Amino acid sequence: MDPTAAIVDSQSPRTAANIPRKTSGWVGGKKVAGRKRHLVIDRLGLTLAVSVTAAKVQVRDADVTLLERLSSPCFSVRLVWADGGYAGRLVDLAAEKLQLTLDIVERSDVTAGFVVLPGRWVIERMLSRLMCSRRPVRDHETWPALHEAMVLWSMTMLMSCRLAGRHPGAFGRPAPRVR
């Protein structure tokens, strides 16, 4: 069965000292030097597309190519959830050029504390599980394509654990059983 909905988000991991300056940058809001990885996953948490860019690239600009990459193999995806950083011309471009509905899920200002946002919790959980793998925690790869491969490899290990019936804990070990 093909997915009909997806969730998009980005993450800014720190990079090692050997990363070339032309493929890295600075995220002022998060105070992180490095790259950004952009992920599109389905509602089950399975990775559909990955892209790695310099951290200075805005998510609205980088995810145009990511959504184009998504549209060819996953032609059944028609709805994509995103956070407020994706609002603007990307919504119109996705509707006109790619026939995708980009639904911006924003946190309400009237609620205080932690609030689970519909659809968005799936990608937040996936990004936290990605940080449990050794290689994607810090970007050591010289080329962005190699880092994309490491992200896909980490997601492959997670999916293999799911198929085997194990729920992976930190660093790929099985999570402790609760009694």
C-alpha positions in Angstrom: 0.0 0.0 0.0 1.4 3.4 -1.0 1.5 6.3 1.4 -0.9 9.2 0.8 0.3 11.5 3.6 3.8 12.5 4.7 5.5 14.8 7.2 8.5 17.0 6.5 11.0 18.5 9.0 14.6 19.4 9.2 17.3 18.9 11.8 20.7 20.7 12.3 23.3 18.3 13.6 26.8 19.5 14.5 29.6 18.8 12.1 33.2 17.6 12.5 36.2 19.8 11.7 36.9 18.2 8.3 33.7 19.4 6.7 34.3 21.9 3.8 33.0 25.4 4.4 31.1 25.5 1.0 28.8 22.6 2.2 28.3 23.9 5.8 27.0 27.1 7.4 25.6 28.6 10.6 22.1 28.4 12.0 21.7 31.6 14.0 18.5 30.6 15.8 19.9 27.3 17.1 23.5 28.5 17.3 24.8 25.4 15.4 27.5 25.3 12.8 27.1 22.6 10.2 24.5 21.2 7.9 20.8 20.6 7.8 19.2 17.3 7.0 15.7 17.4 5.7 13.5 14.3 6.0 10.2 13.3 4.6 8.5 10.3 6.3 5.1 8.7 6.1 2.6 8.2 8.9 4.3 5.0 10.0 7.7 6.7 10.4 9.2 5.2 7.3 11.7 7.4 5.4 10.5 8.5 2.0 13.2 11.1 1.1 16.3 12.7 2.6 18.3 15.7 1.6 21.4 17.3 3.3 22.2 21.0 2.7 24.4 23.7 4.2 22.9 25.0 7.4 22.6 28.5 6.1 20.0 27.4 3.5 16.4 28.2 4.5 14.1 25.2 4.8 11.6 26.8 2.3 14.4 26.8 -0.4 15.8 23.4 0.3 12.6 21.5 0.5 11.5 22.5 -3.0 14.0 19.9 -4.4 13.1 17.5 -1.6 9.4 17.6 -2.4 10.3 17.2 -6.1 12.4 14.2 -5.2 9.4 12.8 -3.2 6.9 13.2 -6.0 8.5 10.9 -8.5 8.8 7.6 -6.5 5.9 8.3 -4.2 3.3 9.6 -6.6 0.5 8.7 -4.3 1.5 11.2 -1.6 -1.0 14.1 -1.8 -0.8 15.7 1.7 2.3 16.8 3.5 2.3 18.2 7.1 5.0 20.8 8.0 5.7 23.3 10.8 5.5 27.1 10.6 9.0 27.4 9.0 7.6 26.1 5.7 4.8 28.7 5.4 5.0 31.1 2.5 5.7 30.5 -1.2 6.5 26.8 -0.7 2.8 26.1 0.0 1.8 27.7 -3.3 4.6 26.1 -5.2 3.8 22.6 -3.8 0.1 23.1 -4.9 0.8 24.4 -8.4 3.9 22.5 -9.5 3.7 19.2 -7.6 0.0 18.9 -6.9 0.7 18.5 -3.1 -1.3 20.0 -0.3 1.2 21.4 2.2 -0.6 21.7 5.5 1.1 23.9 8.1 0.6 22.6 11.6 1.3 25.4 14.1 1.3 25.4 17.8 -1.5 27.4 19.4 -0.4 30.5 21.4 -3.1 30.0 24.0 -1.8 26.7 25.3 1.1 26.5 27.7 3.7 23.7 28.0 4.1 20.7 25.8 1.4 20.0 23.3 1.3 17.0 20.9 0.7 18.4 17.4 -1.4 16.2 15.1 0.8 14.4 12.6 4.0 16.2 13.6 4.9 13.9 16.6 5.8 11.1 14.2 8.7 13.0 12.6 9.9 14.4 16.0 10.0 10.8 17.2 11.9 9.7 14.1 14.4 12.5 14.5 15.1 11.6 18.1 15.6 7.9 17.1 18.0 9.0 14.4 20.1 10.7 17.1 20.4 7.3 18.8 22.6 6.0 16.0 26.3 6.7 16.1 27.0 8.1 12.7 24.1 10.6 12.3 24.7 12.2 15.7 27.6 14.3 14.3 28.1 14.8 10.6 31.6 13.4 9.8 31.0 12.9 6.1 32.9 15.1 3.7 30.1 15.1 1.1 26.5 15.7 1.8 25.5 12.6 -0.3 27.4 10.4 2.1 25.6 11.8 5.1 22.3 11.2 3.3 23.4 7.5 2.9 24.3 7.3 6.6 20.8 8.6 7.5 19.2 6.0 5.2 21.4 3.3 6.7 20.3 4.3 10.2 16.7 4.2 9.1 17.2 0.8 7.5 18.5 -0.6 10.8 15.4 0.9 12.6 13.0 -0.7 10.1 14.8 -4.0 10.4 14.3 -4.0 14.1 10.6 -3.2 13.6 10.3 -6.2 11.2 12.0 -8.5 13.7 9.6 -7.5 16.4 12.2 -5.7 18.5 11.6 -2.1 19.6 15.0 -0.4 19.4 16.3 1.5 22.4 19.3 3.7 22.6 22.1 2.8 20.2 20.2 0.0 18.5 20.0 -2.2 21.6 16.6 -3.5 22.5 14.6 -1.3 24.9 14.3 -2.7 28.5 11.0 -4.5 29.2 8.7 -2.7 31.6 7.2 -5.0 34.2 
